Amino acid sequence: MTRRLDHIDLRVRHLEEVRAFYETLLPALGFVHDAKIEGWIQYDAMGEDGDLRDFFGVTESPAHIANENRIAFWADTDAEVDRLAGIVVNAGAKNVEGPGFEAPGYYAVFFEDASGNRFEICHRTN
């Protein structure tokens, strides 16, 4: 098995409350194709052959309550974590922590969307 993940299907309280955040964050993370699906914010990552590789979708669930789960994205370098941290701050991320070393060889930034969903962008050297 070469793939470990097919897609993320995330819920938020109000889609319009988070639209600008995800429309900024997802392309910066490599999800560059806007799928333009009614009732969703969905961006696809495409393979070198032009085929859909994976996607990140966000839809509205007014009763959504965020929990302690966290979705972590990989960065190739500490500098990439820094660059993406600037993007998430400018996109309106909430409760931003870092970037910085969480442990030797583990550099990360932690943040939330407006619905309280937790995320991380990290780079590991060990």
C-alpha positions in Angstrom: 0.0 0.0 0.0 1.5 3.3 -1.0 -1.2 5.8 0.0 -2.0 6.3 3.6 -4.8 8.9 3.2 -7.5 9.5 0.6 -9.2 12.6 1.9 -10.2 14.7 4.8 -13.9 15.4 5.2 -14.2 18.1 7.9 -17.2 19.8 9.5 -17.4 23.5 10.6 -20.3 25.4 12.2 -20.6 28.0 9.5 -19.0 27.6 6.1 -18.8 31.3 5.3 -17.0 31.9 8.6 -14.1 29.8 7.5 -14.2 30.2 3.7 -11.3 32.7 3.4 -9.2 30.7 5.9 -9.4 27.4 3.9 -9.2 29.1 0.5 -5.9 30.5 1.6 -4.6 27.5 3.7 -5.4 24.6 1.4 -3.6 25.8 -1.8 -0.6 26.7 0.4 -0.5 23.1 1.5 -0.6 21.7 -2.0 -4.4 21.3 -2.5 -4.4 23.5 -5.5 -7.5 22.5 -7.5 -10.8 24.1 -6.3 -13.4 21.4 -6.9 -16.3 24.0 -6.7 -18.9 21.7 -5.1 -22.1 23.3 -3.8 -22.1 23.4 0.0 -18.4 22.5 0.2 -15.0 24.1 0.2 -13.0 21.4 -1.4 -9.5 21.5 -2.8 -7.8 18.6 -4.5 -4.1 17.7 -4.7 -3.2 16.4 -8.2 -0.5 13.9 -9.1 2.2 14.6 -11.7 0.0 12.7 -14.2 -2.8 15.2 -13.6 -5.0 12.7 -11.8 -6.6 13.4 -8.4 -4.3 12.3 -5.6 -6.2 13.3 -2.5 -8.5 16.1 -1.3 -9.5 18.1 1.7 -13.2 19.0 1.9 -15.0 21.2 4.4 -18.8 21.4 4.8 -21.2 23.0 7.2 -22.7 21.3 10.3 -24.3 24.0 12.5 -24.2 21.7 15.5 -20.5 20.9 15.0 -18.4 20.9 18.2 -14.7 20.8 17.8 -12.9 18.2 19.9 -9.2 17.4 20.8 -8.4 15.7 17.5 -5.7 17.4 15.4 -4.8 17.1 11.7 -1.1 17.5 11.1 0.5 18.4 7.7 4.0 17.6 6.8 6.5 20.3 5.7 9.9 19.4 4.1 11.9 21.9 6.1 11.8 24.1 9.2 11.8 27.1 6.8 8.7 25.7 5.1 7.0 25.5 8.6 7.9 29.1 9.1 6.6 30.2 5.7 3.3 28.3 6.2 2.9 29.7 9.7 2.9 33.1 8.2 0.2 32.1 5.8 -2.0 30.6 8.5 -1.6 33.7 10.7 -2.5 36.0 7.7 -5.5 33.7 6.9 -6.9 34.3 10.3 -5.9 31.2 12.2 -6.9 31.2 15.9 -4.8 30.1 18.9 -1.5 29.9 17.0 1.3 28.4 18.9 4.8 28.5 17.4 6.5 27.9 15.2 9.1 26.3 17.3 10.8 23.1 18.5 8.4 20.9 20.4 11.3 18.4 20.9 14.7 17.9 19.4 14.2 17.3 15.6 10.5 18.2 15.8 9.6 21.7 14.6 5.9 22.7 14.3 3.2 25.4 14.4 -0.2 24.6 15.9 -3.4 26.5 15.1 -7.2 26.3 14.9 -9.9 27.4 12.4 -12.8 29.6 13.5 -14.8 26.5 14.4 -12.1 25.3 16.8 -10.7 22.5 14.6 -7.1 21.8 15.4 -4.2 21.7 13.0 -0.5 21.4 12.9 2.2 21.8 10.3 5.4 20.0 11.3 8.8 19.0 10.1 10.7 16.1 11.7 14.3 15.3 11.3 14.3 12.2 13.5 
